[in-house]
Amino acid sequence: MKPTQVITPKCYLTDDLPAVSFNYLGQLGQLGGEAGQPRHQDWTLIDDGCGSVMANENDSHLLLDINGLIQAGRLQFSISSRLPQTQTQIFITAFGQALNSVISASRQQAQSGD
């Protein structure tokens, strides 16, 4: 490859892949000090608006873009969708119900010691 050659993808997705992204960012801002006290951090995350983070010309090819994280002890998800509003709402409801089922099953299993 020549140093001036630029590699550009012909397309991001093929017909074999769904246009869905799921990204779990982990536990952010968790407690880590003694006796459950917050540990010292030089920076923190905030949930303030920051305006547009990408150019309007940079359209996402994804139908669903799902990002999850645990912040301040709370599981949070952000879902961006290019589906029709009714389908988006159906997905959000089903996703929430599935998460609640997993949480309930996990709690029951932890309590029974299995």
C-alpha positions as CSV (number, residue, x, y, z in Angstrom):
1,M,0.0,0.0,0.0
2,K,1.3,3.4,-0.9
3,P,1.5,6.0,1.9
4,T,-0.9,8.3,0.1
5,Q,-3.5,5.6,-0.6
6,V,-6.7,5.9,1.3
7,I,-8.8,2.8,2.2
8,T,-12.5,3.5,2.1
9,P,-15.2,0.8,2.8
10,K,-17.6,0.1,0.0
11,C,-20.3,-0.3,2.5
12,Y,-20.7,-0.8,6.2
13,L,-23.2,-3.7,6.2
14,T,-24.0,-6.6,4.0
15,D,-27.4,-8.2,3.6
16,D,-26.1,-10.9,6.1
17,L,-25.8,-8.4,9.0
18,P,-28.6,-6.6,10.9
19,A,-28.3,-2.8,11.0
20,V,-28.2,-2.9,14.8
21,S,-25.4,-1.9,17.2
22,F,-25.3,-2.8,20.9
23,N,-22.6,-1.3,23.1
24,Y,-22.3,-1.9,26.8
25,L,-19.9,0.7,28.2
26,G,-19.5,-0.9,31.7
27,Q,-19.8,0.6,35.1
28,L,-18.9,4.2,35.2
29,G,-18.4,6.3,38.3
30,Q,-18.6,3.3,40.5
31,L,-17.8,3.3,44.2
32,G,-14.3,2.1,45.0
33,G,-13.2,3.7,48.2
34,E,-13.3,2.2,51.7
35,A,-16.7,1.3,53.3
36,G,-18.5,2.2,50.0
37,Q,-17.2,5.7,49.9
38,P,-16.6,7.2,46.5
39,R,-13.0,7.0,45.4
40,H,-11.2,10.2,44.3
41,Q,-11.4,10.9,40.6
42,D,-9.8,13.7,38.7
43,W,-12.9,13.8,36.4
44,T,-16.5,12.7,36.4
45,L,-19.2,12.0,33.8
46,I,-22.2,14.4,33.7
47,D,-25.6,14.0,31.9
48,D,-25.8,17.5,30.6
49,G,-26.6,18.2,27.0
50,C,-23.6,19.0,24.8
51,G,-25.2,19.9,21.5
52,S,-24.6,18.1,18.2
53,V,-21.8,15.6,18.5
54,M,-21.6,14.7,14.8
55,A,-22.1,16.5,11.5
56,N,-25.5,16.3,10.0
57,E,-23.9,14.8,6.8
58,N,-22.6,11.9,8.9
59,D,-25.8,9.8,8.9
60,S,-25.9,6.6,10.8
61,H,-26.6,3.5,8.7
62,L,-28.0,1.8,11.8
63,L,-31.7,1.1,12.3
64,L,-31.1,0.7,16.0
65,D,-28.2,2.0,18.0
66,I,-28.3,0.8,21.7
67,N,-25.8,2.0,24.3
68,G,-25.9,0.9,27.9
69,L,-24.0,1.6,31.1
70,I,-24.2,1.6,34.8
71,Q,-23.7,5.0,36.3
72,A,-24.2,5.9,40.0
73,G,-25.5,2.4,40.5
74,R,-28.2,2.6,37.9
75,L,-28.5,0.6,34.7
76,Q,-29.2,3.1,31.8
77,F,-29.8,2.7,28.1
78,S,-30.0,5.1,25.3
79,I,-31.7,3.9,22.1
80,S,-31.5,5.7,18.8
81,S,-33.8,4.4,16.2
82,R,-34.6,5.0,12.5
83,L,-37.6,2.7,12.7
84,P,-41.2,4.1,12.6
85,Q,-42.2,5.5,16.0
86,T,-44.7,2.6,16.7
87,Q,-42.0,0.0,16.0
88,T,-39.5,1.9,18.1
89,Q,-41.9,2.0,21.0
90,I,-42.7,-1.7,20.7
91,F,-39.0,-2.5,20.7
92,I,-38.3,-0.3,23.8
93,T,-41.2,-1.9,25.7
94,A,-40.0,-5.5,24.8
95,F,-36.4,-4.6,25.6
96,G,-37.4,-3.3,29.0
97,Q,-39.6,-6.4,29.7
98,A,-36.7,-8.7,28.7
99,L,-34.3,-6.8,31.0
100,N,-36.7,-7.0,33.9
101,S,-37.1,-10.8,33.3
102,V,-33.3,-11.3,33.3
103,I,-33.0,-9.2,36.5
104,S,-35.8,-11.2,38.3
105,A,-34.3,-14.5,37.2
106,S,-30.8,-13.4,38.4
107,R,-32.2,-12.3,41.8
108,Q,-34.1,-15.6,42.3
109,Q,-31.0,-17.6,41.3
110,A,-28.8,-15.6,43.7
111,Q,-31.2,-16.0,46.5
112,S,-31.5,-19.8,46.0
113,G,-27.8,-20.2,45.7
114,D,-27.9,-22.1,42.4
